[in-house]
Amino acid sequence: MTNHWIDIANADCILIMGSNAAENHPISFKWALRAKDKGATIIHVDPRYTRTSAHADVFARLRSGSDIAFLGGMIRYILANNLYFKDYVVNYTNASFIVGDAYDFKDGLFSGYDAAKKAYDKSSWNFVKDENGIIKKDPTLRDPRCVFQLMRKHYDRYTMQAVSEISGTPEADLQLVYQSYAATGKPEKSGTMLYAMGQTQHTVGVQNIRAMSIVQLLLGNMGVAGGGINALRGEANVQGSTDQGLLFHILPGYIPTPSAAMQTLAEYNEKNTPATKDPQSANWWGNRPKYMASFIKSLYPEQDLETGYGYLPKLEPGKDYSWLTLFDVMLKGAFKGFFAWGQNPAASTANANKTREAMTKLDWMVTVNMFETETGSFWKGPGMDPKKVKTEVFFLPCAVSFEKEGSISNSGRWMQWRYAAQKPSGDTKPDGDIIYELFEKIRALYAKEGGAYPDPIRNLDWDVATHHAFDPHKVAKRINGVFLKEKTLKVGDADKTFKPGDPVPAFALLQTDGSTSSGTWVYCGSYTDKNMAARRDKTQTPMQAKIGLYPGWSWCWPVNRRILYNRASVDPQGKPYQPQKPVIEWVDGKWAGDVPDGPWPPMADTKAGKYPFIMTTEGMGLLFGPGRNDGPFPEHYEPLECPVGEHPFSKQLSNPTALKFEGATEVHATCDPRYPFVCSTYRVTEHWQTGVMTRNSPWLLEAEPQMFCEMSPELAEMRGIKNGDKVIMESTRGSLWAKAIVTERVKPFTVMGHTVHQVGIPWHYGWTWPKQGGDSANILCPSVGDPNTGIPETKAFMVNVKKA
Amino acid sequence: MSGKTFFVDLSRCTGCRGCQVACKQWKNKPVEPTENTGSHQNPPDLSWQTLKVVRFTETTIDGKFHWLFFPDQCRHCLDAPCKMVGDSEVPEAIVQDPATGAVVFTDKCKGLNAAAVREGCPYDIPRVDAATKLMYKCDMCNDRVHAGLLPSCVKTCPTGTMNFGDRDEMLAMAKERLARIKPTHPKAELVDASSVRCVFLCPQPPSAYYKYVQFGDAAPPLLTRKALFAKVLRPLRAFG
C-alpha cells in the first residue's frame, strides 16, 4: 500500500478491482464502510458478485483477463472528457516529457521487439534530453511526441464499444464506473484503488497495476489522503518478507541482486545507481551505494566492502530464478535438495501435478511446517507410487506465530511488534531457532571438512542468538543498523558524533564507506534507542486527527511516513489540495502533518525545493514507464489461455514476452472446444492460503468444508448440473472434483458477440485433509507468468466442467 | 428493566462469519460433520452445537439483486415465550438474569418438552441435544458480560455490525443508524425493537433475509396449546 488501512476511510470513492476485500481482508471493510458513512461511493469490478459486491454502490462484471481493456477505456474516458487534474498532471507526472523518435507502437508491439528472444530492447523508449542532459518537456502537453499525446493516441483505440466487446461489461456499466471514479479528478476529491491477486496473477499482472497507477496519476490521487494504489497483501507478513528480500531478484530493501557480470562493488554501483542532471529531482535511489554498503556490512562487519560484495551470491545474466522456473528446472533434475519452509508448493503452485512430479526428482526435501502438508506428503499423494519415489523427506515441526516474538509488517507497511502468547508446544521450535541451529551445524561442518568456498560461511556475523536461543531483538537491531566506526555527522543543523555500536537513527545517515551497517535500509529507524515497532501511542495533532494518522502507533517504513509521495498532496507552494483532509502542509518554513517525502521545501522553491515522486529518477509520476519488460504503456493482451481468437485492439493476441516453458506439461487451450469455460481461482474468508492451518481448524473447516465450483444457472442447465451436485473440472493439465454452487452471482458474458461462461474455484483445499475435501485448484492452473515478476496466471485459464 | 441489548446493524454485515466462529470458540462447541450442499451457509442451521449461524440469501428486490447476510441468534425477549413454556412445565428450567436480561437455559431443561419450547419461540431458536435432552441457545455470553467483557460475537465483529451494551444506549444507536440509512433505504426498519434484546436493523424487508426474522412474519408450523398460550400472553410494547 502507498497508504494504509485506516486511510481507506478518507476516500470519496473506493474502486475495488481484482480484490474481494470484504471476504479476504475483512478489516478493510471496517474502513470502507466508514468512508461510505461519509458519503463515499464504493465500486466493485469483478467477474463474480461477492460479499464485497453486496456492499458496493456500483457493481460491474468483467471477464477475467480484460482489466487493461477496462482501465484503458477509463484512461480514454478521462482524457476525452478533460476530467484529469491538469496542474497535477503537468507538475507531478512525466506527461510533458518528450519521448525519443525511435519509440513506436504498431499493432500490439512496442518498438524494440526481438521475436527470437521474445523480449524488448528498451533503448528506444528513452526520453529526449537537452545539451545539459535534462529531459525536454512541453508543459502545454501539445507536442505530439510528449507522453501525454502518445498516451492519448495509445488509448484512442479503447472505445467504450471495443472495451465492452472484449470485457463483456455492458457499456452502461462502463459509463457508470468511469463517471463515478473520474469524479475524483477534482482537486478536492480523492479516490483509492484496492487490489489483490485478481490484478496481479496474470501474464499482464504488472501492467494491470500500471494501468491503475496511470488512472490515479491522471486524477491526482497519489500522495493524498484517501488515495493511492493499495495492494491488499495475501498474508499477514508478506509485506515484511518482501521488504526483507525474500524474492530472488532483490536483496533486503529492494536493492537489486548482483549479477555475475558485476564482479566488483564499484562496477555494481556504477550499473545500479540512477543519476539525473535535474537539480530539483531528489533521485533517492542515487543513494543506493550507501544502502548496499550498509547491507554488506550487516553480514560481514569485519571484511572490507569489496570482499563482502564478493561473498554475495550472484545471478547469471539473463537467467530467471522465479518461482515457476524453480519447479521447471527441478523437474529436469537440477536440484538435489529443497527446503519447503512454511509453504506448501504442492498445493500453492500453478500446474500442481507438474510441481508434485518435480519433487520426485529430488534426493531430499526438508519441510518445516505446523501440520502435515501436501508437499511433505507428495510421495504418497494421488497418482504417486511411494516405492518409486526416491526423495527422502524430513519434517521439522515448527512453532505457530502466536508462540514467537518478533515483528510482522502489514499491507500499510506498519512494522508491528508481537510478543509470544505462549511457549511452543511439544518439541516444536520457532523458525528462527531452526535456522540458527542449522547454520551452526553447517558452519561446524565447514570448519571440520572445509569446502569449495568456505569464507562467506566462516566470516558471516552469526550473532543472532542469546544463550543459544534465537533472539528477535538482536536481529531487529541488526536490520536497523549500527555505526561500526566513530563518525561525526550533521543531524539537522548540528554536528553529532556517533560511537561504534550506536544505532543509526535514520537511513539518511547511512554511509558508503563501510562505517555503518543496516540489514534493510528502509527499516533504518525502526529500532533505535527503543523498539519503535512496539509503540502503542495514540497521540496525534489536530491536523493528523483529520485523516486518522497515528504516528506513535507501531512504526512505518520509510521513516514512519504513513502516506507515500505525500509531497504530491500539496500544490507547488506547499498548500494542501484538500484542506479538509491534509496530509502535509508547509507552514512557517517547515512541514506539518505526516513525515514528508524528504525535508526540502515545496517544489516552487526552485533552488532547494524537490519534485514529489522522489523514488523515480526524474522525480515525476510515471505515466510512461520505460522500465518494464513488456512496454511503457499497458496494452491489452488476452490471457495465455483464452476464449477468443482475436481482440479489438491489435493482432497480438497474448503478451509476447510472457514467461512460458516447454514440454508436455505446457499445453495451452485457446478457443479449444474441449475447454470452453474461463476459470478463475480465489479465496474465501474462512480459509487461508492452501488451507494448511485453516483446514486443520475444525470450526473454520465446518464453515467451508469442501472444494466448490461457482457457476451460473445458465451453465448448470446446459451441463445438466444441479446445485450441490459433484462436478468434474478439467484443464489440459489435470482434473479435480468440486461441489457445484449454482448461483445468480455468476452470469455468462457476451464477448466478441459470443456467449462466454466463467466459473470460479477456491484454492484452499488439498488431498491430505479433510478426506472428503477435494484437491488443489492449482492442478488446473497453467505455469505461465508475468514477464516482470514471474507471477503465475491463475486468475484466467480455460477448463471444462461436467457432472460427475 | 434496562439491562443489556445487542444491536445488529445488517447494513454493515459482510457475512464474514467471524461471529459464528467466535461463538463456537468461546462456547468450545464441537463441530458438525458438514458438507457443501451448494451454499456457503454452513452449518446449514442452528443446532445444539451451533448457537449462532450466518444465513445467506440470494434474492431480487425491486429488480435489484441482493446477497443478504443474517447472523441468526437468540433475541433474548423481554418477556420470553420460551420461558413461559418452560415455567409452566419445570420451574427455573429457563431463567432470566435480572441484571442483564439474558434468557438462559439451565440443566433443568432436560425435563422440558423441547419441541414445545422451540415452537414457543417466534424466532425458531431453541435446539435440543437428542442424546442428553439438554437444550441450548445463545446465553448472551452472560459469563463474559458479568466479567465486564463483550459477548464473543460482538468482540470479534470487524465492521460494527454487532454491538452490545446498556439497552438505552443500544436503542439510541439503533435509532441513529436507522435515521442515517433511511434516505438510501426507505424500507429499512428496526425489528421488534420494543420486545427483544437483540435488535436487528434490516435495510431490506425482514422477510427477505429469512422467514423467522420478525415476530409474526411466519407462524411456527404446529403451535402447541402451550406455545400458543405463551404467545398470546406476550405483551406488546410500544418502542419508545
Interface residues (C-beta under 8 A of the other chain):
Chain A: A22 E23 P26 I27 F29 K30 L33 D37 Y49 R51 T52 S53 A54 H55 V684 T685 E686 P698 W699 L700 L701 E702 A703 E704 P705 Q706 M707 F708 K722 N723 G724 D725 K739 A740 I741 V742 T743 E744 R745 Q772
Chain B: R12 T14 G15 C16 R17 G18 Q20 V21 K24 Q25 V31 E32 T34 E35 N36 T37 G38 S39 H40 N42 P43 E58 T60 F65 H66 W67 L68 F69 P158 T159 G160 R180
